[in-house]
Amino acid sequence: MMKIQNQESKDKLMQRLRRIEGQVRGVQSMLDEERDCREILQQLAAIHSAVQGASRFFLQDYATACLVEMDEESPYPGKAEMRGKREKFVLDMITLLDKAP
């Protein structure tokens, strides 16, 4: 089970998520105020972009941590096995990225 261990990365991700939360609340207010649909759509597009950025940031941190862990796990005699693990890892990351909004 992998967890975010780098506190700086965790803090940056939390900051991004709080900003996204504020944007969502802003759109809720815009709806209550019956603002123009184009303005609302623009804000929704900004939220979508922010979520994608947060997902990429998280994925990058996760991938880096996993690769470091793989290096620590295996001594060099099993290079072929390590290569297979890395290839599987990359395929898993691509699959996750494809599922991201």
MMTF fields as JSON, N, C-alpha, C and O atoms, coordinates in Angstrom:
{
  "mmtfVersion": "1.0.0",
  "mmtfProducer": "UNKNOWN",
  "numBonds": 403,
  "numAtoms": 404,
  "numGroups": 101,
  "numChains": 1,
  "numModels": 1,
  "chainsPerModel": [1],
  "groupsPerChain": [101],
  "chainIdList": ["A"],
  "bondAtomList": [4, 2, 8, 6, 12, 10, 16, 14, 20, 18, 24, 22, 28, 26, 32, 30, 36, 34, 40, 38, 44, 42, 48, 46, 52, 50, 56, 54, 60, 58, 64, 62, 68, 66, 72, 70, 76, 74, 80, 78, 84, 82, 88, 86, 92, 90, 96, 94, 100, 98, 104, 102, 108, 106, 112, 110, 116, 114, 120, 118, 124, 122, 128, 126, 132, 130, 136, 134, 140, 138, 144, 142, 148, 146, 152, 150, 156, 154, 160, 158, 164, 162, 168, 166, 172, 170, 176, 174, 180, 178, 184, 182, 188, 186, 192, 190, 196, 194, 200, 198, 204, 202, 208, 206, 212, 210, 216, 214, 220, 218, 224, 222, 228, 226, 232, 230, 236, 234, 240, 238, 244, 242, 248, 246, 252, 250, 256, 254, 260, 258, 264, 262, 268, 266, 272, 270, 276, 274, 280, 278, 284, 282, 288, 286, 292, 290, 296, 294, 300, 298, 304, 302, 308, 306, 312, 310, 316, 314, 320, 318, 324, 322, 328, 326, 332, 330, 336, 334, 340, 338, 344, 342, 348, 346, 352, 350, 356, 354, 360, 358, 364, 362, 368, 366, 372, 370, 376, 374, 380, 378, 384, 382, 388, 386, 392, 390, 396, 394, 400, 398],
  "bondOrderList": [1, 1, 1, 1, 1, 1, 1, 1, 1, 1, 1, 1, 1, 1, 1, 1, 1, 1, 1, 1, 1, 1, 1, 1, 1, 1, 1, 1, 1, 1, 1, 1, 1, 1, 1, 1, 1, 1, 1, 1, 1, 1, 1, 1, 1, 1, 1, 1, 1, 1, 1, 1, 1, 1, 1, 1, 1, 1, 1, 1, 1, 1, 1, 1, 1, 1, 1, 1, 1, 1, 1, 1, 1, 1, 1, 1, 1, 1, 1, 1, 1, 1, 1, 1, 1, 1, 1, 1, 1, 1, 1, 1, 1, 1, 1, 1, 1, 1, 1, 1],
  "groupList": [{"groupName": "MET", "atomNameList": ["N", "CA", "C", "O"], "elementList": ["N", "C", "C", "O"], "formalChargeList": [0, 0, 0, 0], "bondAtomList": [1, 0, 2, 1, 3, 2], "bondOrderList": [1, 1, 2], "singleLetterCode": "M", "chemCompType": "L-PEPTIDE LINKING"}, {"groupName": "LYS", "atomNameList": ["N", "CA", "C", "O"], "elementList": ["N", "C", "C", "O"], "formalChargeList": [0, 0, 0, 0], "bondAtomList": [1, 0, 2, 1, 3, 2], "bondOrderList": [1, 1, 2], "singleLetterCode": "K", "chemCompType": "L-PEPTIDE LINKING"}, {"groupName": "ILE", "atomNameList": ["N", "CA", "C", "O"], "elementList": ["N", "C", "C", "O"], "formalChargeList": [0, 0, 0, 0], "bondAtomList": [1, 0, 2, 1, 3, 2], "bondOrderList": [1, 1, 2], "singleLetterCode": "I", "chemCompType": "L-PEPTIDE LINKING"}, {"groupName": "GLN", "atomNameList": ["N", "CA", "C", "O"], "elementList": ["N", "C", "C", "O"], "formalChargeList": [0, 0, 0, 0], "bondAtomList": [1, 0, 2, 1, 3, 2], "bondOrderList": [1, 1, 2], "singleLetterCode": "Q", "chemCompType": "L-PEPTIDE LINKING"}, {"groupName": "ASN", "atomNameList": ["N", "CA", "C", "O"], "elementList": ["N", "C", "C", "O"], "formalChargeList": [0, 0, 0, 0], "bondAtomList": [1, 0, 2, 1, 3, 2], "bondOrderList": [1, 1, 2], "singleLetterCode": "N", "chemCompType": "L-PEPTIDE LINKING"}, {"groupName": "GLU", "atomNameList": ["N", "CA", "C", "O"], "elementList": ["N", "C", "C", "O"], "formalChargeList": [0, 0, 0, 0], "bondAtomList": [1, 0, 2, 1, 3, 2], "bondOrderList": [1, 1, 2], "singleLetterCode": "E", "chemCompType": "L-PEPTIDE LINKING"}, {"groupName": "SER", "atomNameList": ["N", "CA", "C", "O"], "elementList": ["N", "C", "C", "O"], "formalChargeList": [0, 0, 0, 0], "bondAtomList": [1, 0, 2, 1, 3, 2], "bondOrderList": [1, 1, 2], "singleLetterCode": "S", "chemCompType": "L-PEPTIDE LINKING"}, {"groupName": "ASP", "atomNameList": ["N", "CA", "C", "O"], "elementList": ["N", "C", "C", "O"], "formalChargeList": [0, 0, 0, 0], "bondAtomList": [1, 0, 2, 1, 3, 2], "bondOrderList": [1, 1, 2], "singleLetterCode": "D", "chemCompType": "L-PEPTIDE LINKING"}, {"groupName": "LEU", "atomNameList": ["N", "CA", "C", "O"], "elementList": ["N", "C", "C", "O"], "formalChargeList": [0, 0, 0, 0], "bondAtomList": [1, 0, 2, 1, 3, 2], "bondOrderList": [1, 1, 2], "singleLetterCode": "L", "chemCompType": "L-PEPTIDE LINKING"}, {"groupName": "ARG", "atomNameList": ["N", "CA", "C", "O"], "elementList": ["N", "C", "C", "O"], "formalChargeList": [0, 0, 0, 0], "bondAtomList": [1, 0, 2, 1, 3, 2], "bondOrderList": [1, 1, 2], "singleLetterCode": "R", "chemCompType": "L-PEPTIDE LINKING"}, {"groupName": "GLY", "atomNameList": ["N", "CA", "C", "O"], "elementList": ["N", "C", "C", "O"], "formalChargeList": [0, 0, 0, 0], "bondAtomList": [1, 0, 2, 1, 3, 2], "bondOrderList": [1, 1, 2], "singleLetterCode": "G", "chemCompType": "PEPTIDE LINKING"}, {"groupName": "VAL", "atomNameList": ["N", "CA", "C", "O"], "elementList": ["N", "C", "C", "O"], "formalChargeList": [0, 0, 0, 0], "bondAtomList": [1, 0, 2, 1, 3, 2], "bondOrderList": [1, 1, 2], "singleLetterCode": "V", "chemCompType": "L-PEPTIDE LINKING"}, {"groupName": "CYS", "atomNameList": ["N", "CA", "C", "O"], "elementList": ["N", "C", "C", "O"], "formalChargeList": [0, 0, 0, 0], "bondAtomList": [1, 0, 2, 1, 3, 2], "bondOrderList": [1, 1, 2], "singleLetterCode": "C", "chemCompType": "L-PEPTIDE LINKING"}, {"groupName": "ALA", "atomNameList": ["N", "CA", "C", "O"], "elementList": ["N", "C", "C", "O"], "formalChargeList": [0, 0, 0, 0], "bondAtomList": [1, 0, 2, 1, 3, 2], "bondOrderList": [1, 1, 2], "singleLetterCode": "A", "chemCompType": "L-PEPTIDE LINKING"}, {"groupName": "HIS", "atomNameList": ["N", "CA", "C", "O"], "elementList": ["N", "C", "C", "O"], "formalChargeList": [0, 0, 0, 0], "bondAtomList": [1, 0, 2, 1, 3, 2], "bondOrderList": [1, 1, 2], "singleLetterCode": "H", "chemCompType": "L-PEPTIDE LINKING"}, {"groupName": "PHE", "atomNameList": ["N", "CA", "C", "O"], "elementList": ["N", "C", "C", "O"], "formalChargeList": [0, 0, 0, 0], "bondAtomList": [1, 0, 2, 1, 3, 2], "bondOrderList": [1, 1, 2], "singleLetterCode": "F", "chemCompType": "L-PEPTIDE LINKING"}, {"groupName": "TYR", "atomNameList": ["N", "CA", "C", "O"], "elementList": ["N", "C", "C", "O"], "formalChargeList": [0, 0, 0, 0], "bondAtomList": [1, 0, 2, 1, 3, 2], "bondOrderList": [1, 1, 2], "singleLetterCode": "Y", "chemCompType": "L-PEPTIDE LINKING"}, {"groupName": "THR", "atomNameList": ["N", "CA", "C", "O"], "elementList": ["N", "C", "C", "O"], "formalChargeList": [0, 0, 0, 0], "bondAtomList": [1, 0, 2, 1, 3, 2], "bondOrderList": [1, 1, 2], "singleLetterCode": "T", "chemCompType": "L-PEPTIDE LINKING"}, {"groupName": "PRO", "atomNameList": ["N", "CA", "C", "O"], "elementList": ["N", "C", "C", "O"], "formalChargeList": [0, 0, 0, 0], "bondAtomList": [1, 0, 2, 1, 3, 2], "bondOrderList": [1, 1, 2], "singleLetterCode": "P", "chemCompType": "L-PEPTIDE LINKING"}],
  "groupTypeList": [0, 0, 1, 2, 3, 4, 3, 5, 6, 1, 7, 1, 8, 0, 3, 9, 8, 9, 9, 2, 5, 10, 3, 11, 9, 10, 11, 3, 6, 0, 8, 7, 5, 5, 9, 7, 12, 9, 5, 2, 8, 3, 3, 8, 13, 13, 2, 14, 6, 13, 11, 3, 10, 13, 6, 9, 15, 15, 8, 3, 7, 16, 13, 17, 13, 12, 8, 11, 5, 0, 7, 5, 5, 6, 18, 16, 18, 10, 1, 13, 5, 0, 9, 10, 1, 9, 5, 1, 15, 11, 8, 7, 0, 2, 17, 8, 8, 7, 1, 13, 18],
  "groupIdList": [1, 2, 3, 4, 5, 6, 7, 8, 9, 10, 11, 12, 13, 14, 15, 16, 17, 18, 19, 20, 21, 22, 23, 24, 25, 26, 27, 28, 29, 30, 31, 32, 33, 34, 35, 36, 37, 38, 39, 40, 41, 42, 43, 44, 45, 46, 47, 48, 49, 50, 51, 52, 53, 54, 55, 56, 57, 58, 59, 60, 61, 62, 63, 64, 65, 66, 67, 68, 69, 70, 71, 72, 73, 74, 75, 76, 77, 78, 79, 80, 81, 82, 83, 84, 85, 86, 87, 88, 89, 90, 91, 92, 93, 94, 95, 96, 97, 98, 99, 100, 101],
  "secStructList": [7, 7, 7, 7, 7, 7, 2, 2, 2, 2, 2, 2, 2, 2, 2, 2, 2, 2, 2, 2, 2, 2, 2, 2, 2, 2, 2, 2, 2, 2, 2, 2, 6, 6, 7, 7, 2, 2, 2, 2, 2, 2, 2, 2, 2, 2, 2, 2, 2, 2, 2, 2, 2, 2, 2, 2, 2, 2, 2, 2, 2, 2, 2, 2, 2, 2, 2, 2, 2, 2, 2, 2, 2, 7, 7, 4, 4, 4, 2, 2, 2, 2, 2, 2, 2, 2, 2, 2, 2, 2, 2, 2, 2, 2, 2, 2, 2, 2, 2, 7, 7],
  "xCoordList": [0.854, 0.0, 0.893, 1.771, 0.667, 1.492, 0.771, -0.42, 1.497, 0.949, 1.867, 3.051, 1.319, 2.15, 3.021, 2.519, 4.321, 5.235, 5.933, 6.402, 6.004, 6.656, 5.663, 4.674, 5.935, 5.001, 4.814, 3.712, 5.874, 5.77, 4.804, 3.984, 4.91, 3.993, 2.56, 1.631, 2.392, 1.052, 0.463, -0.708, 1.269, 0.798, 0.407, -0.609, 1.217, 0.917, -0.38, -1.188, -0.572, -1.798, -3.01, -4.043, -2.884, -3.991, -4.32, -5.491, -3.306, -3.517, -4.298, -5.227, -3.915, -4.631, -6.085, -6.993, -6.302, -7.664, -8.528, -9.72, -7.934, -8.696, -9.074, -10.168, -8.168, -8.46, -9.61, -10.51, -9.58, -10.658, -11.978, -13.022, -11.921, -13.125, -13.71, -14.927, -12.862, -13.318, -13.945, -14.938, -13.345, -13.91, -15.303, -16.205, -15.472, -16.776, -17.807, -18.933, -17.428, -18.355, -18.698, -19.825, -17.722, -17.968, -19.019, -19.881, -18.951, -19.941, -21.318, -22.328, -21.363, -22.64, -23.243, -24.445, -22.412, -22.89, -23.367, -24.375, -22.631, -23.015, -24.395, -25.206, -24.653, -25.959, -27.059, -28.129, -26.779, -27.75, -28.039, -29.165, -27.019, -27.157, -27.708, -27.901, -27.962, -28.466, -27.581, -28.053, -26.284, -25.311, -25.411, -26.036, -24.795, -24.802, -24.206, -23.2, -24.836, -24.397, -22.957, -22.218, -22.558, -21.175, -20.163, -19.118, -20.461, -19.56, -19.448, -18.361, -20.58, -20.594, -19.801, -19.002, -20.027, -19.304, -17.797, -17.002, -17.415, -15.994, -15.389, -14.277, -16.109, -15.621, -15.561, -14.637, -16.543, -16.521, -15.315, -14.703, -14.987, -13.806, -12.531, -11.602, -12.488, -11.327, -11.199, -10.092, -12.325, -12.318, -11.804, -10.972, -12.298, -11.864, -10.342, -9.66, -9.837, -8.4, -7.619, -6.564, -8.135, -7.475, -7.444, -6.447, -8.537, -8.578, -7.575, -6.886, -7.483, -6.502, -5.084, -4.246, -4.817, -3.492, -3.173, -2.053, -4.141, -3.943, -3.719, -2.888, -4.448, -4.276, -2.883, -2.238, -2.419, -1.072, -0.01, 0.954, -0.18, 0.768, 0.828, 1.912, -0.339, -0.406, 0.228, 1.003, -0.095, 0.436, 1.957, 2.643, 2.479, 3.93, 4.591, 5.604, 4.027, 4.589, 4.502, 5.453, 3.372, 3.159, 4.154, 4.77, 4.306, 5.211, 6.647, 7.374, 7.053, 8.413, 8.653, 9.686, 7.724, 7.867, 7.924, 8.715, 7.103, 7.093, 8.403, 8.915, 8.947, 10.204, 11.349, 12.209, 11.36, 12.392, 12.247, 13.241, 11.014, 10.776, 11.234, 11.802, 10.991, 11.423, 12.946, 13.482, 13.635, 15.099, 15.595, 16.583, 14.924, 15.341, 15.028, 15.75, 13.961, 13.521, 14.465, 14.747, 14.949, 15.64, 17.111, 17.449, 18.0, 19.401, 19.555, 18.643, 20.655, 20.845, 20.848, 20.605, 21.104, 21.09, 19.77, 19.786, 18.647, 17.356, 16.926, 15.774, 17.816, 17.487, 16.306, 15.48, 16.214, 15.109, 13.771, 12.789, 13.747, 12.527, 12.156, 10.985, 13.169, 12.921, 12.361, 11.465, 12.88, 12.378, 10.909, 10.112, 10.549, 9.157, 8.254, 7.148, 8.736, 7.952, 7.757, 6.664, 8.816, 8.715, 7.751, 6.964, 7.82, 6.911, 5.462, 4.591, 5.2, 3.852, 3.412, 2.274, 4.322, 4.016, 3.633, 2.646, 4.391, 4.093, 2.732, 1.949, 2.449, 1.138, 0.007, -1.041, 0.217, -0.787, -1.016, -2.156, 0.055, -0.072, -0.812, -1.635, -0.525, -1.226, -2.71, -3.552, -3.038, -4.429, -5.124, -6.247, -4.45, -5.022, -5.209, -6.226, -4.235, -4.314, -5.474, -6.166, -5.681, -6.799, -8.153, -9.121, -8.218, -9.478, -9.722, -10.84, -8.667, -8.807, -9.707, -9.74, -10.446, -11.36, -10.618, -11.239],
  "yCoordList": [-1.18, 0.0, 1.235, 1.376, 2.116, 3.303, 4.516, 4.715, 5.316, 6.541, 7.696, 7.497, 8.908, 10.085, 10.272, 10.497, 10.177, 10.29, 11.646, 12.071, 12.317, 13.616, 14.693, 14.972, 15.283, 16.258, 17.475, 18.018, 17.909, 19.07, 18.779, 19.624, 17.589, 17.195, 17.123, 17.574, 16.554, 16.451, 17.839, 18.076, 18.754, 20.123, 20.822, 21.516, 20.637, 21.261, 20.705, 21.451, 19.402, 18.795, 19.293, 19.612, 19.358, 19.875, 21.321, 21.698, 22.121, 23.513, 23.575, 24.369, 22.741, 22.705, 22.28, 22.856, 21.266, 20.777, 21.822, 21.937, 22.573, 23.65, 24.744, 25.304, 25.04, 26.037, 25.547, 26.318, 24.275, 23.69, 23.741, 24.064, 23.42, 23.481, 24.896, 25.062, 25.9, 27.287, 27.632, 28.355, 27.099, 27.34, 26.723, 27.325, 25.534, 24.857, 25.663, 25.853, 26.131, 26.964, 28.252, 28.743, 28.787, 29.978, 29.728, 30.574, 28.568, 28.223, 28.047, 28.438, 27.468, 27.335, 28.717, 28.919, 29.653, 31.024, 31.662, 32.368, 31.403, 31.954, 31.432, 32.176, 30.153, 29.586, 30.233, 30.564, 30.412, 31.073, 32.497, 32.981, 33.159, 34.554, 34.643, 35.737, 33.473, 33.402, 34.158, 34.956, 33.881, 34.52, 33.935, 32.896, 34.608, 34.216, 32.809, 32.467, 32.018, 30.63, 30.557, 29.646, 31.508, 31.49, 31.66, 31.009, 32.528, 32.726, 31.441, 31.06, 30.79, 29.543, 28.467, 27.754, 28.356, 27.363, 27.619, 26.681, 28.885, 29.236, 28.783, 28.255, 28.99, 28.562, 27.042, 26.499, 26.356, 24.898, 24.362, 23.367, 25.031, 24.637, 24.859, 24.054, 25.936, 26.205, 25.131, 24.703, 24.704, 23.642, 22.341, 21.65, 22.024, 20.808, 20.827, 19.835, 21.941, 22.092, 21.952, 21.318, 22.542, 22.464, 21.026, 20.594, 20.284, 18.882, 18.061, 17.21, 18.3, 17.59, 17.892, 16.993, 19.148, 19.522, 18.835, 18.367, 18.769, 18.095, 16.605, 15.998, 16.011, 14.587, 14.312, 13.342, 15.163, 14.991, 15.153, 14.389, 16.141, 16.36, 15.128, 14.663, 14.603, 13.42, 12.219, 11.487, 12.015, 10.883, 10.961, 9.947, 12.151, 12.323, 11.969, 11.269, 12.444, 12.155, 10.657, 10.063, 10.057, 8.624, 7.801, 6.867, 8.155, 7.415, 7.519, 6.525, 8.696, 8.883, 8.038, 7.378, 8.052, 7.277, 5.78, 5.057, 5.315, 3.894, 3.466, 2.386, 4.29, 3.941, 3.884, 3.006, 4.809, 4.795, 3.534, 2.884, 3.186, 1.986, 0.735, -0.176, 0.691, -0.458, -0.583, -1.688, 0.544, 0.515, -0.008, -0.741, 0.358, -0.069, -1.54, -2.215, -2.033, -3.409, -4.435, -5.461, -4.166, -5.204, -4.879, -3.792, -5.839, -5.668, -5.861, -6.377, -5.468, -5.454, -6.807, -6.829, -7.938, -9.19, -9.473, -10.148, -8.982, -9.243, -8.13, -7.701, -7.643, -6.511, -6.81, -5.931, -8.025, -8.372, -8.304, -7.784, -8.829, -8.78, -7.335, -6.959, -6.524, -5.11, -4.402, -3.566, -4.73, -4.107, -4.456, -3.596, -5.712, -6.122, -5.376, -4.969, -5.197, -4.436, -2.995, -2.441, -2.4, -1.008, -0.881, 0.063, -1.841, -1.799, -1.928, -1.21, -2.835, -2.99, -1.701, -1.258, -1.119, 0.124, 1.218, 1.923, 1.369, 2.394, 2.138, 3.068, 0.885, 0.56, 0.872, 1.378, 0.57, 0.903, 2.4, 2.848, 3.178, 4.641, 5.186, 6.092, 4.645, 5.094, 4.775, 5.594, 3.6, 3.223, 4.188, 4.622, 4.523, 5.487, 6.856, 7.513, 7.282, 8.578, 8.617, 9.628, 7.509, 7.448, 7.543, 8.027, 7.077, 7.129, 8.48, 8.78, 9.305, 10.624, 11.507, 11.393, 12.399, 13.285, 14.23, 15.038],
  "zCoordList": [0.0, 0.0, 0.0, 0.851, -0.948, -1.099, -0.526, -0.768, 0.227, 0.8, 0.454, 0.181, 0.465, 0.242, 1.475, 2.576, 1.279, 2.405, 2.445, 3.501, 1.322, 1.25, 1.722, 1.045, 2.871, 3.458, 2.566, 2.484, 1.896, 1.01, -0.146, -0.505, -0.719, -1.805, -1.303, -1.974, -0.121, 0.465, 0.697, 0.399, 1.226, 1.47, 0.165, 0.108, -0.881, -2.173, -2.759, -3.312, -2.635, -3.147, -2.363, -2.95, -1.051, -0.225, -0.602, -0.647, -0.869, -1.265, -2.587, -2.732, -3.529, -4.811, -4.614, -5.214, -3.769, -3.54, -2.834, -3.117, -1.927, -1.263, -2.26, -2.193, -3.178, -4.208, -5.091, -5.424, -5.465, -6.277, -5.512, -6.079, -4.226, -3.388, -3.398, -3.479, -3.318, -3.365, -4.709, -4.778, -5.783, -7.111, -7.234, -7.816, -6.691, -6.754, -5.969, -6.429, -4.801, -4.018, -4.767, -4.692, -5.483, -6.288, -7.355, -7.593, -7.998, -9.024, -8.386, -8.972, -7.202, -6.503, -6.251, -6.428, -5.842, -5.618, -6.916, -6.944, -7.981, -9.281, -9.693, -10.245, -9.421, -9.744, -8.907, -9.418, -7.602, -6.722, -7.185, -7.068, -7.708, -8.164, -9.586, -10.118, -10.203, -11.572, -12.556, -13.366, -12.461, -13.351, -14.751, -14.96, -15.696, -17.097, -17.273, -16.651, -18.12, -18.349, -18.841, -18.47, -19.671, -20.184, -19.066, -19.069, -18.112, -16.969, -16.143, -15.708, -15.94, -15.17, -15.9, -15.293, -17.201, -17.995, -17.968, -17.91, -18.011, -17.943, -16.609, -16.574, -15.541, -14.227, -14.117, -13.512, -14.699, -14.694, -15.481, -15.093, -16.582, -17.36, -16.54, -16.607, -15.779, -14.917, -13.834, -13.507, -13.285, -12.269, -12.888, -12.3, -14.056, -14.757, -14.965, -14.71, -15.419, -15.635, -14.326, -14.294, -13.258, -11.951, -11.433, -10.853, -11.642, -11.208, -12.013, -11.451, -13.301, -14.12, -13.644, -13.573, -13.321, -12.822, -11.507, -11.307, -10.615, -9.33, -9.55, -8.874, -10.482, -10.788, -11.332, -10.936, -12.236, -12.788, -11.71, -11.667, -10.84, -9.743, -8.846, -8.492, -8.479, -7.634, -8.321, -7.706, -9.586, -10.337, -10.437, -10.307, -10.667, -10.753, -9.424, -9.4, -8.333, -7.012, -6.721, -6.211, -7.043, -6.821, -7.646, -7.133, -8.922, -9.795, -9.302, -9.289, -8.902, -8.399, -7.157, -7.048, -6.232, -4.995, -5.3, -4.694, -6.222, -6.564, -7.216, -6.92, -8.092, -8.749, -7.75, -7.832, -6.816, -5.779, -4.937, -4.613, -4.582, -3.786, -4.535, -3.933, -5.837, -6.627, -6.613, -6.522, -6.704, -6.665, -5.328, -5.277, -4.251, -2.918, -2.671, -1.938, -3.275, -3.056, -3.655, -3.036, -4.846, -5.593, -5.811, -6.281, -5.462, -5.815, -7.33, -7.975, -7.885, -9.334, -10.041, -11.248, -9.379, -10.137, -10.871, -11.9, -10.379, -11.018, -11.945, -11.886, -12.803, -13.682, -14.599, -14.845, -15.104, -16.01, -15.285, -15.814, -14.08, -13.278, -12.965, -13.025, -12.628, -12.325, -13.555, -13.441, -14.705, -15.926, -16.132, -16.506, -15.889, -16.013, -15.046, -15.401, -13.814, -12.826, -13.279, -13.165, -13.789, -14.259, -15.436, -15.505, -16.361, -17.504, -17.045, -17.535, -16.11, -15.575, -14.877, -15.025, -14.126, -13.427, -14.41, -14.195, -15.475, -16.471, -17.107, -17.298, -17.434, -18.012, -17.033, -17.434, -15.754, -14.74, -14.671, -14.554, -14.742, -14.669, -15.886, -15.762, -17.038, -18.254, -18.129, -18.5, -17.614, -17.422, -16.468, -16.723, -15.365, -14.427, -15.064, -14.846, -15.845, -16.496, -17.485, -17.604, -18.193, -19.133, -18.445, -19.031, -17.196, -16.453, -15.803, -15.383, -15.718, -15.079, -15.92, -17.145, -15.243, -15.985, -16.889, -17.58]
}
